[in-house]
């Protein structure tokens, strides 16, 4: 199974929406502090794709823990059933066109969105079957 071709990008939820964002999906378990829901232009809020609360607290956005965090978070993502509602919603959005994953972390490099993006770019039966890859 080859890796799917995804029109996928990640951005901070606090960045202003762009016309070329496509479907905007918030992937944080908690709503970003100070972000107004009526102005965020978020199409979906997929909390189930965020790290578990225990993992998020353990990580604490500490750069020295990022490698271990990435491994643990990837294991959580791997444990999601193929028919999980969040994966189905994400698959539909990816099939429709560009998807922008939104996150609230301050560091644009050391955050769960980077891990999720890498995970999504791996071959997955749930994604390739639905996207005709």
Residue frames relative to the residue before (quaternion, step in Angstrom):
aa qw qx qy qz dx dy dz
X 1.0000 0.0000 0.0000 0.0000 0.00 0.00 0.00
X 0.2909 -0.7671 0.5478 0.1640 3.59 -0.70 1.04
X 0.6107 -0.5523 0.4192 0.3825 3.53 -1.26 0.47
X 0.4630 -0.6828 0.4814 0.2961 3.58 -0.91 0.85
X 0.3961 -0.6643 0.5709 0.2754 3.54 -1.22 0.54
X 0.0382 -0.8275 0.5590 -0.0362 3.52 -0.46 1.22
X 0.2716 -0.6991 0.6333 0.1907 3.53 -1.10 0.77
X 0.2333 0.7951 -0.4855 0.2787 3.49 0.35 1.38
X 0.0692 0.7733 -0.6290 0.0398 3.55 -1.04 0.80
X 0.2576 -0.7421 0.5902 0.1860 3.55 -1.27 0.30
X 0.0073 0.7786 -0.6262 0.0405 3.52 -1.19 0.75
X 0.5563 -0.5665 0.4755 0.3789 3.52 -1.26 0.34
X 0.5448 -0.6330 0.4495 0.3169 3.54 -1.03 0.83
X 0.6531 0.5327 -0.3080 0.4414 3.59 1.16 -0.55
X 0.5265 0.6087 -0.4217 0.4176 3.60 1.23 -0.24
X 0.5342 -0.6234 0.4439 0.3590 3.59 -0.99 0.67
X 0.5568 -0.6009 0.4449 0.3620 3.59 -1.04 0.70
X 0.2217 -0.7586 0.6025 0.1116 3.52 -1.17 0.73
X 0.5829 -0.6027 0.4101 0.3588 3.60 -1.05 0.66
X 0.7280 0.4116 -0.2518 0.4871 3.60 1.13 -0.52
X 0.3509 0.7464 -0.4897 0.2828 3.60 1.18 0.49
X 0.2958 -0.7317 0.5552 0.2623 3.59 0.99 -0.70
X 0.7694 -0.2472 0.2304 0.5420 3.56 -0.99 -0.84
X 0.2203 -0.7862 0.5702 0.0906 3.56 -0.74 1.12
X 0.0291 -0.8162 0.5744 -0.0558 3.54 -0.62 1.23
X 0.2756 -0.7410 0.5940 0.1489 3.56 -0.74 1.11
X 0.1210 -0.8231 0.5542 0.0257 3.57 -0.76 1.06
X 0.4704 0.6325 -0.4646 0.4036 3.58 1.13 0.66
X 0.5065 -0.6460 0.4796 0.3101 3.55 -1.13 0.66
X 0.7446 0.2964 -0.1695 0.5736 3.58 1.16 -0.65
X 0.5196 -0.6147 0.4825 0.3454 3.57 -1.10 0.67
X 0.5300 -0.6539 0.4306 0.3257 3.64 -0.87 0.89
X 0.5104 -0.6747 0.4553 0.2775 3.54 -0.80 1.09
X 0.8417 0.1983 -0.1670 0.4736 3.53 -0.92 0.98
X 0.5836 0.5676 -0.3791 0.4399 3.60 1.25 -0.07
X 0.3422 -0.7514 0.5311 0.1902 3.56 -0.69 1.11
X 0.4766 -0.6935 0.4648 0.2755 3.55 -0.81 0.99
X 0.6852 0.5051 -0.3043 0.4275 3.58 0.96 -0.75
X 0.7438 0.3776 -0.2338 0.4995 3.62 1.17 -0.30
X 0.5254 0.6861 -0.3858 0.3230 3.57 1.26 -0.18
X 0.1996 -0.8090 0.5225 0.1808 3.59 1.19 -0.51
X 0.3048 0.7363 -0.5309 0.2885 3.54 0.80 1.09
X 0.3479 -0.7690 0.5083 0.1711 3.55 -0.75 1.12
X 0.7947 0.0156 0.0210 0.6064 3.59 1.04 -0.79
X 0.1727 -0.7366 0.6431 0.1188 3.54 -1.19 0.63
X 0.0392 -0.8315 0.5531 -0.0342 3.56 -0.19 1.30
X 0.1791 -0.8325 0.5214 0.0552 3.54 0.28 1.33
X 0.6531 0.5559 -0.3146 0.4068 3.57 1.04 -0.79
X 0.6309 0.5075 -0.3457 0.4742 3.60 1.24 -0.15
X 0.5507 0.5992 -0.3944 0.4268 3.59 1.27 -0.10
X 0.6160 -0.5228 0.4127 0.4206 3.59 -1.19 0.34
X 0.6029 -0.5482 0.4285 0.3905 3.56 -1.20 0.52
X 0.6345 -0.5382 0.3761 0.4078 3.60 -1.12 0.50
X 0.6513 0.5176 -0.3270 0.4482 3.61 0.92 -0.83
X 0.6711 0.4847 -0.3042 0.4712 3.60 0.93 -0.83
X 0.6303 0.5374 -0.3329 0.4505 3.58 0.98 -0.82
X 0.6684 0.4869 -0.2986 0.4764 3.59 0.92 -0.90
X 0.6418 0.5237 -0.3302 0.4525 3.60 0.91 -0.87
X 0.6687 0.5104 -0.2984 0.4508 3.59 0.89 -0.95
X 0.0280 -0.8511 0.5225 0.0432 3.59 0.81 -0.95
X 0.5201 -0.6643 0.3835 0.3756 3.60 1.24 0.47
X 0.3412 0.7294 -0.5095 0.3034 3.55 1.13 0.71
X 0.4474 -0.7273 0.4452 0.2697 3.62 -0.48 1.15
X 0.6515 0.5295 -0.3262 0.4344 3.61 1.00 -0.74
X 0.6875 0.4473 -0.2792 0.4993 3.62 1.23 -0.29
X 0.4236 0.7577 -0.4385 0.2327 3.58 1.25 -0.16
X 0.6425 0.5234 -0.3395 0.4450 3.62 0.90 -0.83
X 0.6886 0.4554 -0.2812 0.4893 3.59 0.87 -0.91
X 0.6071 0.5435 -0.3441 0.4664 3.58 1.04 -0.75
X 0.6487 0.5296 -0.3151 0.4466 3.58 0.89 -0.95
X 0.6597 0.5093 -0.2995 0.4644 3.55 0.95 -0.87
X 0.6862 0.4800 -0.2779 0.4706 3.59 0.90 -0.93
X 0.6640 0.4966 -0.3057 0.4680 3.58 0.95 -0.85
X 0.6195 0.5322 -0.3370 0.4685 3.58 1.02 -0.78
X 0.6327 0.5183 -0.3288 0.4721 3.60 1.01 -0.76
X 0.6324 0.5121 -0.3350 0.4749 3.60 1.02 -0.73
X 0.6613 0.4969 -0.3088 0.4695 3.59 0.94 -0.84
X 0.6409 0.5293 -0.3188 0.4555 3.58 0.99 -0.83
X 0.6698 0.5147 -0.2910 0.4492 3.58 1.13 -0.64
X 0.4947 0.6462 -0.4430 0.3760 3.61 1.22 -0.17
X 0.4360 -0.6768 0.5097 0.3036 3.61 -0.91 0.78
X 0.6142 -0.5853 0.3902 0.3577 3.57 -1.09 0.73
X 0.7319 0.4137 -0.2398 0.4854 3.58 1.09 -0.61
X 0.2880 0.7648 -0.5228 0.2426 3.61 1.20 0.40
X 0.5782 -0.6246 0.4061 0.3327 3.56 -0.95 0.91
X 0.6441 0.5254 -0.3312 0.4466 3.60 0.94 -0.83
X 0.6682 0.4854 -0.3059 0.4737 3.60 0.96 -0.80
X 0.6266 0.5269 -0.3403 0.4626 3.58 1.03 -0.69
X 0.6488 0.5065 -0.3095 0.4761 3.59 0.97 -0.88
X 0.6612 0.5025 -0.3003 0.4692 3.56 0.93 -0.90
X 0.6420 0.5279 -0.3223 0.4531 3.59 0.94 -0.84
X 0.6486 0.5108 -0.3137 0.4690 3.58 0.94 -0.85
X 0.6602 0.5043 -0.3073 0.4641 3.57 0.95 -0.86
X 0.6623 0.4981 -0.3070 0.4679 3.60 0.95 -0.83
X 0.6261 0.5301 -0.3319 0.4657 3.57 1.07 -0.71
X 0.6785 0.5079 -0.2839 0.4484 3.60 1.08 -0.75
X 0.7354 -0.3634 0.2543 0.5123 3.62 1.12 -0.45
X 0.8222 -0.2184 0.1702 0.4973 3.53 -1.19 -0.59
X 0.1091 -0.7593 0.6398 0.0460 3.51 -1.19 0.80
X 0.1337 -0.7578 0.6347 0.0706 3.53 -1.01 0.90
X 0.2312 -0.7588 0.5989 0.1100 3.54 -0.70 1.17
X 0.1847 -0.8076 0.5570 0.0587 3.55 -0.74 1.10
X 0.0205 -0.7828 0.6212 -0.0290 3.55 -1.01 0.91
X 0.4196 -0.7351 0.4839 0.2221 3.57 -1.19 0.51
X 0.4567 0.7083 -0.4517 0.2926 3.62 1.18 -0.30
X 0.5458 -0.6379 0.4445 0.3124 3.57 -1.15 0.68
X 0.7247 0.4264 -0.2399 0.4852 3.57 0.92 -0.93
X 0.3387 -0.7797 0.4891 0.1954 3.61 -0.53 1.12
X 0.7063 0.4446 -0.2661 0.4824 3.62 1.21 -0.25
X 0.7570 0.3094 -0.1659 0.5511 3.59 1.02 -0.80
X 0.4860 0.6295 -0.4649 0.3891 3.55 0.15 1.33
X 0.6690 -0.5416 0.3441 0.3751 3.54 -1.25 0.39
X 0.5614 0.6078 -0.3961 0.3982 3.60 1.12 -0.49
X 0.6207 0.5360 -0.3381 0.4616 3.60 1.04 -0.73
X 0.6582 0.5005 -0.3028 0.4739 3.56 0.98 -0.88
X 0.6586 0.5052 -0.3087 0.4646 3.58 0.91 -0.91
X 0.6350 0.5242 -0.3360 0.4572 3.60 0.93 -0.82
X 0.6553 0.4984 -0.3119 0.4742 3.60 0.90 -0.89
X 0.6464 0.5230 -0.3130 0.4590 3.59 0.96 -0.88
X 0.6730 0.5022 -0.2989 0.4534 3.58 0.93 -0.88
X 0.6683 0.5069 -0.3065 0.4499 3.59 1.06 -0.61
X 0.5354 0.5700 -0.4180 0.4623 3.60 1.29 -0.02
X 0.5740 -0.5726 0.4323 0.3947 3.62 -1.14 0.39
X 0.0144 0.7765 -0.6284 0.0446 3.56 -0.99 0.93
X 0.5109 -0.6566 0.4631 0.3057 3.54 -0.92 0.92
X 0.6538 0.5285 -0.3283 0.4306 3.62 0.89 -0.84
X 0.7040 0.4558 -0.2595 0.4788 3.56 1.07 -0.73
X 0.7020 0.4671 -0.2926 0.4511 3.59 0.79 -0.91
X 0.6329 0.5334 -0.3423 0.4447 3.60 1.00 -0.73
X 0.7219 0.4383 -0.2509 0.4730 3.56 0.95 -0.82
X 0.7335 0.4121 -0.2325 0.4879 3.57 1.12 -0.55
X 0.4781 -0.7173 0.4144 0.2918 3.57 1.23 0.18
X 0.3282 0.7559 -0.5033 0.2601 3.58 1.07 0.64
